């Protein structure tokens, strides 16, 4: 049984999808900038997770 969503719920889902698209675009822009960085992290910015890791050693600042 499928229930029809209220207009508010449909609007909320559309807004969430738009935010996900904007976040994906932002992450792609960051990855493009990191590709030009020499000696920097190869993946996502490690400070996002609260610490740095180099060759298996974690550094907490």
Biopython code that builds the backbone (N, CA, C, O; Angstrom):
import numpy as np
from Bio.PDB.StructureBuilder import StructureBuilder

atoms = [
    (1, "UNK", "N", (0.852, -1.174, 0.000)),
    (1, "UNK", "CA", (0.000, 0.000, 0.000)),
    (1, "UNK", "C", (0.899, 1.239, 0.000)),
    (1, "UNK", "O", (1.776, 1.377, 0.853)),
    (2, "UNK", "N", (0.677, 2.122, -0.947)),
    (2, "UNK", "CA", (1.454, 3.336, -1.079)),
    (2, "UNK", "C", (0.617, 4.519, -0.633)),
    (2, "UNK", "O", (-0.519, 4.702, -1.071)),
    (3, "UNK", "N", (1.206, 5.325, 0.256)),
    (3, "UNK", "CA", (0.516, 6.510, 0.732)),
    (3, "UNK", "C", (1.051, 7.722, -0.011)),
    (3, "UNK", "O", (2.244, 7.813, -0.299)),
    (4, "UNK", "N", (0.165, 8.641, -0.314)),
    (4, "UNK", "CA", (0.560, 9.878, -0.973)),
    (4, "UNK", "C", (1.187, 10.809, 0.068)),
    (4, "UNK", "O", (0.676, 10.963, 1.177)),
    (5, "UNK", "N", (2.294, 11.416, -0.317)),
    (5, "UNK", "CA", (2.966, 12.346, 0.584)),
    (5, "UNK", "C", (2.258, 13.688, 0.593)),
    (5, "UNK", "O", (1.658, 14.106, -0.397)),
    (6, "UNK", "N", (2.344, 14.346, 1.728)),
    (6, "UNK", "CA", (1.773, 15.691, 1.822)),
    (6, "UNK", "C", (2.666, 16.650, 1.040)),
    (6, "UNK", "O", (3.831, 16.339, 0.789)),
    (7, "UNK", "N", (2.145, 17.797, 0.655)),
    (7, "UNK", "CA", (2.971, 18.777, -0.054)),
    (7, "UNK", "C", (4.198, 19.195, 0.760)),
    (7, "UNK", "O", (5.264, 19.448, 0.199)),
    (8, "UNK", "N", (4.043, 19.264, 2.071)),
    (8, "UNK", "CA", (5.177, 19.638, 2.927)),
    (8, "UNK", "C", (6.278, 18.584, 2.872)),
    (8, "UNK", "O", (7.463, 18.910, 2.807)),
    (9, "UNK", "N", (5.868, 17.310, 2.898)),
    (9, "UNK", "CA", (6.838, 16.223, 2.845)),
    (9, "UNK", "C", (7.554, 16.204, 1.496)),
    (9, "UNK", "O", (8.767, 16.004, 1.434)),
    (10, "UNK", "N", (6.803, 16.413, 0.421)),
    (10, "UNK", "CA", (7.416, 16.461, -0.910)),
    (10, "UNK", "C", (8.407, 17.616, -1.005)),
    (10, "UNK", "O", (9.486, 17.462, -1.578)),
    (11, "UNK", "N", (8.051, 18.763, -0.450)),
    (11, "UNK", "CA", (8.946, 19.922, -0.457)),
    (11, "UNK", "C", (10.216, 19.627, 0.360)),
    (11, "UNK", "O", (11.321, 19.984, -0.048)),
    (12, "UNK", "N", (10.044, 18.977, 1.509)),
    (12, "UNK", "CA", (11.193, 18.639, 2.351)),
    (12, "UNK", "C", (12.125, 17.674, 1.619)),
    (12, "UNK", "O", (13.345, 17.826, 1.681)),
    (13, "UNK", "N", (11.566, 16.695, 0.936)),
    (13, "UNK", "CA", (12.396, 15.757, 0.171)),
    (13, "UNK", "C", (13.133, 16.464, -0.961)),
    (13, "UNK", "O", (14.299, 16.167, -1.223)),
    (14, "UNK", "N", (12.465, 17.391, -1.629)),
    (14, "UNK", "CA", (13.113, 18.144, -2.706)),
    (14, "UNK", "C", (14.246, 19.013, -2.161)),
    (14, "UNK", "O", (15.306, 19.118, -2.779)),
    (15, "UNK", "N", (14.022, 19.634, -1.006)),
    (15, "UNK", "CA", (15.074, 20.461, -0.388)),
    (15, "UNK", "C", (16.260, 19.609, 0.037)),
    (15, "UNK", "O", (17.410, 20.018, -0.126)),
    (16, "UNK", "N", (15.988, 18.428, 0.582)),
    (16, "UNK", "CA", (17.074, 17.529, 0.998)),
    (16, "UNK", "C", (17.883, 17.080, -0.215)),
    (16, "UNK", "O", (19.110, 17.015, -0.150)),
    (17, "UNK", "N", (17.219, 16.775, -1.300)),
    (17, "UNK", "CA", (17.926, 16.371, -2.522)),
    (17, "UNK", "C", (18.791, 17.513, -3.056)),
    (17, "UNK", "O", (19.909, 17.289, -3.521)),
    (18, "UNK", "N", (18.265, 18.736, -2.986)),
    (18, "UNK", "CA", (19.033, 19.895, -3.436)),
    (18, "UNK", "C", (20.277, 20.090, -2.566)),
    (18, "UNK", "O", (21.353, 20.388, -3.083)),
    (19, "UNK", "N", (20.133, 19.921, -1.231)),
    (19, "UNK", "CA", (21.290, 20.046, -0.338)),
    (19, "UNK", "C", (22.329, 18.973, -0.620)),
    (19, "UNK", "O", (23.528, 19.251, -0.602)),
    (20, "UNK", "N", (21.877, 17.742, -0.882)),
    (20, "UNK", "CA", (22.818, 16.663, -1.218)),
    (20, "UNK", "C", (23.566, 16.980, -2.504)),
    (20, "UNK", "O", (24.773, 16.752, -2.592)),
    (21, "UNK", "N", (22.860, 17.505, -3.503)),
    (21, "UNK", "CA", (23.497, 17.875, -4.765)),
    (21, "UNK", "C", (24.531, 18.980, -4.559)),
    (21, "UNK", "O", (25.618, 18.931, -5.134)),
    (22, "UNK", "N", (24.192, 19.977, -3.740)),
    (22, "UNK", "CA", (25.124, 21.073, -3.456)),
    (22, "UNK", "C", (26.351, 20.557, -2.714)),
    (22, "UNK", "O", (27.472, 20.977, -3.001)),
    (23, "UNK", "N", (26.146, 19.644, -1.756)),
    (23, "UNK", "CA", (27.264, 19.073, -1.000)),
    (23, "UNK", "C", (28.172, 18.262, -1.922)),
    (23, "UNK", "O", (29.396, 18.351, -1.821)),
    (24, "UNK", "N", (27.589, 17.484, -2.808)),
    (24, "UNK", "CA", (28.373, 16.694, -3.756)),
    (24, "UNK", "C", (29.193, 17.611, -4.656)),
    (24, "UNK", "O", (30.367, 17.347, -4.913)),
    (25, "UNK", "N", (28.576, 18.680, -5.130)),
    (25, "UNK", "CA", (29.291, 19.630, -5.980)),
    (25, "UNK", "C", (30.455, 20.265, -5.210)),
    (25, "UNK", "O", (31.550, 20.419, -5.752)),
    (26, "UNK", "N", (30.217, 20.630, -3.955)),
    (26, "UNK", "CA", (31.256, 21.226, -3.114)),
    (26, "UNK", "C", (32.412, 20.241, -2.910)),
    (26, "UNK", "O", (33.577, 20.626, -3.012)),
    (27, "UNK", "N", (32.100, 18.977, -2.623)),
    (27, "UNK", "CA", (33.138, 17.970, -2.424)),
    (27, "UNK", "C", (33.933, 17.738, -3.703)),
    (27, "UNK", "O", (35.143, 17.523, -3.645)),
    (28, "UNK", "N", (33.272, 17.778, -4.850)),
    (28, "UNK", "CA", (33.981, 17.612, -6.125)),
    (28, "UNK", "C", (34.917, 18.783, -6.381)),
    (28, "UNK", "O", (36.016, 18.591, -6.900)),
    (29, "UNK", "N", (34.499, 19.990, -6.026)),
    (29, "UNK", "CA", (35.369, 21.156, -6.181)),
    (29, "UNK", "C", (36.592, 21.039, -5.279)),
    (29, "UNK", "O", (37.706, 21.360, -5.694)),
    (30, "UNK", "N", (36.385, 20.575, -4.032)),
    (30, "UNK", "CA", (37.509, 20.393, -3.119)),
    (30, "UNK", "C", (38.482, 19.339, -3.646)),
    (30, "UNK", "O", (39.696, 19.527, -3.569)),
    (31, "UNK", "N", (37.963, 18.241, -4.176)),
    (31, "UNK", "CA", (38.819, 17.194, -4.724)),
    (31, "UNK", "C", (39.628, 17.726, -5.904)),
    (31, "UNK", "O", (40.798, 17.378, -6.062)),
    (32, "UNK", "N", (39.014, 18.560, -6.727)),
    (32, "UNK", "CA", (39.734, 19.128, -7.869)),
    (32, "UNK", "C", (40.872, 20.029, -7.395)),
    (32, "UNK", "O", (41.954, 20.018, -7.980)),
    (33, "UNK", "N", (40.633, 20.808, -6.338)),
    (33, "UNK", "CA", (41.697, 21.664, -5.802)),
    (33, "UNK", "C", (42.803, 20.834, -5.156)),
    (33, "UNK", "O", (43.980, 21.178, -5.269)),
    (34, "UNK", "N", (42.435, 19.743, -4.478)),
    (34, "UNK", "CA", (43.437, 18.898, -3.829)),
    (34, "UNK", "C", (44.309, 18.179, -4.849)),
    (34, "UNK", "O", (45.459, 17.849, -4.559)),
    (35, "UNK", "N", (43.778, 17.936, -6.030)),
    (35, "UNK", "CA", (44.551, 17.229, -7.049)),
    (35, "UNK", "C", (45.811, 18.024, -7.404)),
    (35, "UNK", "O", (46.813, 17.436, -7.811)),
    (36, "UNK", "N", (45.773, 19.338, -7.259)),
    (36, "UNK", "CA", (46.921, 20.187, -7.571)),
    (36, "UNK", "C", (47.867, 20.353, -6.394)),
    (36, "UNK", "O", (48.958, 20.900, -6.557)),
    (37, "UNK", "N", (47.478, 19.896, -5.221)),
    (37, "UNK", "CA", (48.286, 20.063, -4.027)),
    (37, "UNK", "C", (49.421, 19.044, -4.015)),
    (37, "UNK", "O", (49.204, 17.869, -4.308)),
    (38, "UNK", "N", (50.604, 19.480, -3.685)),
    (38, "UNK", "CA", (51.760, 18.587, -3.630)),
    (38, "UNK", "C", (52.074, 18.258, -2.177)),
    (38, "UNK", "O", (52.230, 19.156, -1.349)),
    (39, "UNK", "N", (52.165, 16.963, -1.872)),
    (39, "UNK", "CA", (52.497, 16.530, -0.527)),
    (39, "UNK", "C", (51.344, 16.560, 0.455)),
    (39, "UNK", "O", (51.539, 16.297, 1.642)),
    (40, "UNK", "N", (50.161, 16.871, -0.011)),
    (40, "UNK", "CA", (49.009, 16.936, 0.873)),
    (40, "UNK", "C", (48.327, 15.593, 1.006)),
    (40, "UNK", "O", (48.786, 14.604, 0.435)),
    (41, "UNK", "N", (47.240, 15.545, 1.749)),
    (41, "UNK", "CA", (46.518, 14.285, 1.926)),
    (41, "UNK", "C", (45.931, 13.817, 0.604)),
    (41, "UNK", "O", (45.543, 14.628, -0.236)),
    (42, "UNK", "N", (45.869, 12.514, 0.429)),
    (42, "UNK", "CA", (45.368, 11.941, -0.829)),
    (42, "UNK", "C", (43.845, 11.847, -0.857)),
    (42, "UNK", "O", (43.245, 11.771, -1.929)),
    (43, "UNK", "N", (43.224, 11.852, 0.315)),
    (43, "UNK", "CA", (41.774, 11.680, 0.391)),
    (43, "UNK", "C", (41.148, 12.908, 1.026)),
    (43, "UNK", "O", (41.700, 14.005, 0.952)),
    (44, "UNK", "N", (39.998, 12.721, 1.647)),
    (44, "UNK", "CA", (39.320, 13.833, 2.308)),
    (44, "UNK", "C", (40.230, 14.504, 3.312)),
    (44, "UNK", "O", (41.161, 13.894, 3.840)),
    (45, "UNK", "N", (39.949, 15.759, 3.565)),
    (45, "UNK", "CA", (40.740, 16.530, 4.520)),
    (45, "UNK", "C", (40.674, 15.862, 5.893)),
    (45, "UNK", "O", (39.585, 15.727, 6.451)),
    (46, "UNK", "N", (41.808, 15.441, 6.450)),
    (46, "UNK", "CA", (41.773, 14.687, 7.700)),
    (46, "UNK", "C", (41.287, 15.488, 8.898)),
    (46, "UNK", "O", (40.779, 14.902, 9.853)),
    (47, "UNK", "N", (41.426, 16.801, 8.878)),
    (47, "UNK", "CA", (40.977, 17.582, 10.034)),
    (47, "UNK", "C", (39.469, 17.538, 10.171)),
    (47, "UNK", "O", (38.928, 17.880, 11.222)),
    (48, "UNK", "N", (38.791, 17.120, 9.121)),
    (48, "UNK", "CA", (37.348, 16.970, 9.202)),
    (48, "UNK", "C", (36.993, 15.929, 10.270)),
    (48, "UNK", "O", (35.945, 16.023, 10.909)),
    (49, "UNK", "N", (37.862, 14.947, 10.456)),
    (49, "UNK", "CA", (37.613, 13.884, 11.411)),
    (49, "UNK", "C", (38.331, 14.133, 12.736)),
    (49, "UNK", "O", (38.246, 13.298, 13.636)),
    (50, "UNK", "N", (39.027, 15.243, 12.877)),
    (50, "UNK", "CA", (39.624, 15.615, 14.143)),
    (50, "UNK", "C", (41.068, 15.199, 14.321)),
    (50, "UNK", "O", (41.664, 15.512, 15.352)),
    (51, "UNK", "N", (41.658, 14.504, 13.358)),
    (51, "UNK", "CA", (43.058, 14.146, 13.497)),
    (51, "UNK", "C", (43.684, 13.934, 12.118)),
    (51, "UNK", "O", (42.987, 13.864, 11.106)),
    (52, "UNK", "N", (44.998, 13.833, 12.105)),
    (52, "UNK", "CA", (45.756, 13.601, 10.886)),
    (52, "UNK", "C", (46.361, 12.214, 10.962)),
    (52, "UNK", "O", (46.652, 11.721, 12.052)),
    (53, "UNK", "N", (46.549, 11.596, 9.841)),
    (53, "UNK", "CA", (47.169, 10.285, 9.818)),
    (53, "UNK", "C", (48.169, 10.240, 8.670)),
    (53, "UNK", "O", (47.843, 10.558, 7.526)),
    (54, "UNK", "N", (49.391, 9.837, 9.001)),
    (54, "UNK", "CA", (50.452, 9.703, 8.008)),
    (54, "UNK", "C", (51.126, 8.361, 8.198)),
    (54, "UNK", "O", (51.646, 8.080, 9.278)),
    (55, "UNK", "N", (51.128, 7.540, 7.188)),
    (55, "UNK", "CA", (51.783, 6.223, 7.226)),
    (55, "UNK", "C", (51.339, 5.414, 8.440)),
    (55, "UNK", "O", (52.154, 4.772, 9.101)),
    (56, "UNK", "N", (50.041, 5.452, 8.725)),
    (56, "UNK", "CA", (49.482, 4.658, 9.801)),
    (56, "UNK", "C", (49.610, 5.245, 11.190)),
    (56, "UNK", "O", (49.130, 4.647, 12.154)),
    (57, "UNK", "N", (50.248, 6.402, 11.321)),
    (57, "UNK", "CA", (50.388, 7.045, 12.627)),
    (57, "UNK", "C", (49.408, 8.213, 12.698)),
    (57, "UNK", "O", (49.371, 9.062, 11.807)),
    (58, "UNK", "N", (48.624, 8.242, 13.760)),
    (58, "UNK", "CA", (47.617, 9.291, 13.916)),
    (58, "UNK", "C", (48.188, 10.415, 14.784)),
    (58, "UNK", "O", (48.765, 10.174, 15.845)),
    (59, "UNK", "N", (48.015, 11.627, 14.312)),
    (59, "UNK", "CA", (48.439, 12.809, 15.041)),
    (59, "UNK", "C", (47.198, 13.597, 15.399)),
    (59, "UNK", "O", (46.429, 13.986, 14.520)),
    (60, "UNK", "N", (47.000, 13.832, 16.673)),
    (60, "UNK", "CA", (45.828, 14.562, 17.146)),
    (60, "UNK", "C", (46.274, 15.959, 17.564)),
    (60, "UNK", "O", (47.104, 16.112, 18.460)),
    (61, "UNK", "N", (45.720, 16.969, 16.913)),
    (61, "UNK", "CA", (46.118, 18.347, 17.217)),
    (61, "UNK", "C", (45.140, 18.983, 18.168)),
    (61, "UNK", "O", (45.308, 20.144, 18.541)),
]
sb = StructureBuilder()
sb.init_structure("model")
sb.init_model(0)
sb.init_chain("A")
sb.init_seg("    ")
for serial, (resi, resn, name, xyz) in enumerate(atoms, 1):
    if name == "N":
        sb.init_residue(resn, " ", resi, " ")
    sb.init_atom(name, np.array(xyz, "f"), 0.0, 1.0, " ", f" {name:<3s}", serial, name[0])
structure = sb.get_structure()
